[in-house]
Amino acid sequence: MSSGKVIVTQLSADEAHAQSAALADILIDCVEGGASVSFMEPLARDKAETFRRRAADGVASGARAVFAAADEQGRIVGTVQLILDLPENQPHRADIAKMLVHRDARKKGAGDLLMQAAEDAAQAMGRTLLVLDTASDDAARLYERRNWVKAGTVPGYALLPNGGLCDTHYYYKWLR
């Protein structure tokens, strides 16, 4: 999937392992930029790479799918995960997680393309319902443009990377 300057691909487990350093760079940049994505500042490189290697292991086991957005030079500038390993009474759904775009690459379509790729893959796997959460108002606007439905907001749900509580917005989308 591509849009002029950005190309999105679903990574194999080997590709996700090979790109763990580049994917860790995006995670570190987003945390440094204030994204509430489960990590606190300062995010050590080894911690970020360990997280990314575990995600790649999840691809190998079928528990998740990892997508990467690359710019025209081939530099990975964004990523999103599709969590597939859910309880047996939820075979129809998947979770979107860690939708991250490097601050230098924002507003160029990577987020939209990443979401489209994840939605298409989920649908191809027979999933009919996707859910996600976000603390980012910018991401919320992206999801709403993509016809995600806001289910609600939990105030003070998590901490921002530098401390301080932030609200978390919950969204869902039916795939037809």
N, C-alpha and C positions, 0 to 999 in steps of 0.2 A: 504494500500500500504506500503511495507516495503523493506528495503535493509539492511539485516544483523542486524545492530545496530540501525537503525532509522525506526520508524513506523509513517506514516502520516495518520491522520484521519480527516474527515470533522466533525466539531463540531456542535451539536445541539445548539439552543439558550441557553438552560439550561447549557450545558457543557461549552459554551463560557462564560457565566456569572460566572460559578464556577471556571473557569481558568483565570479570568480577572487579578488576581495578577501575575500569572506566565507569562501571555502574556505581561503584563506591564513591567515585569523584562526584557524581550527581547527587547522591545521598548526602555527602558531606556539604556540598554547596547549598543544598536546600535547607539543611539543618542550620547552617551558618546564616542563611537568609531568613530564619525564623519559622520555618515549617514545622508544625507539630505532627511529626510522623514517627512517634515512639522513641525518639532519641533526644538526649540532652546535650548541650554544648559544654565543653568542646567534644566533638565526636572524633574519637581516635580512629585513624586509618585502619588499624587491625580490626577494630570492632565493626566498622563499616564493611570491610572485605569479608569478615566472617559471616555477617548477615547475608551478603550477596552470594557467598559460596553455599550457604544453607538454602537459599532460594533456588540455586542451580541444582542442588540435591533434590529439592522438591519437584523440579521439572523432570529429573530422572525417574522419580518414583511415581509420577503422574498426579502428584498432589497440587501442582500449580503450573501455570503457563507464564512465561516471562516474555515481554515484548520490549524492543528497543527502538528508539527513533534516532536516526543518524542524519547529520547535515550533509551538504554537498561535498565536503571534504572527507566524509566517512566517520567523523567524530560523533560518538554517541552523546546525544544531548537530552535524552529523555527515556523514561521507562515506566512501565505499569505491569502489575501482576494480576493474574486471574487465579483466585484461590478456588480449587476444585474439591479438595478433601474436606467434605462436610459430613455431618451425621447422616446415617442411612435413611432417615425420614425426610431428607432434603435433596434428593437426587436431581431435582428440577432447577436448582439455583446454584449460583456461584457468587463470590465476593470479589469486588475490585479493590486492590490494595496498592499502596505506595505509588500512586500516580505522581511522578516527579519530572519536572523539566528544569534543566539548568537555568539559572537566572539570566545568563547571556543569550539564551535561545528562546526566551518566552515571547509570546505574541507573534509567532511565525507559523502556527498551525500544528506544532508537534503534539500538544495535548489533545487536540481534537482527533488527530490521526491515531494516536495511541488508544484513545477511547473507542474509536471505530473498530480498530483491529481487535481489541479485547471483546467488544460486543459481538462482532462477527464470529470470532472463534468460539465464544460461549454458545452462540446459536448453532453453529456447526456441530457442537458437542451435545446438542439436544437440551441445553439449558434454556429455560424460559423466563427466569427471574434473576436479575442482578441486584445486588445491594452494595452500598459503600457508605463511608463516613468521611467527613472532611472538616477541618477547622479553618480552612482558607475560604475567604469570601470570593477571591478570584476564581478558584476552582469551582465553587458553588455556581458562579455565573456560567462557566463552561458546561457544567452538568445540566443546568436548566436550559441552556441553548440546545442541548442534545436530547431534550425531552425527558430528563430524569425528573422524578416527582419527589419533592421534599416531604419526608414523613414527620420531621420534627427536629428540634434542637434541644440538646441537653446542656444546660449552663454549667460552666466550670468543670467540664468532663475530664480534661487533661491539662498538662502543663505545656507551656511554650518552651522551646529549647533553652531559653535563658531564664526560665522560671516564670511564675505568674500563670494563673488559670486562664484557660480559653474554652470557649463554647465549641461543641461539636455538632455538626449538622448531619442528619441521616437521610439518605436518598435511596430510591429503588427505581427500577425500570423493567417493565415487561417487554420481552423480546417476542415479536410476532413474525 
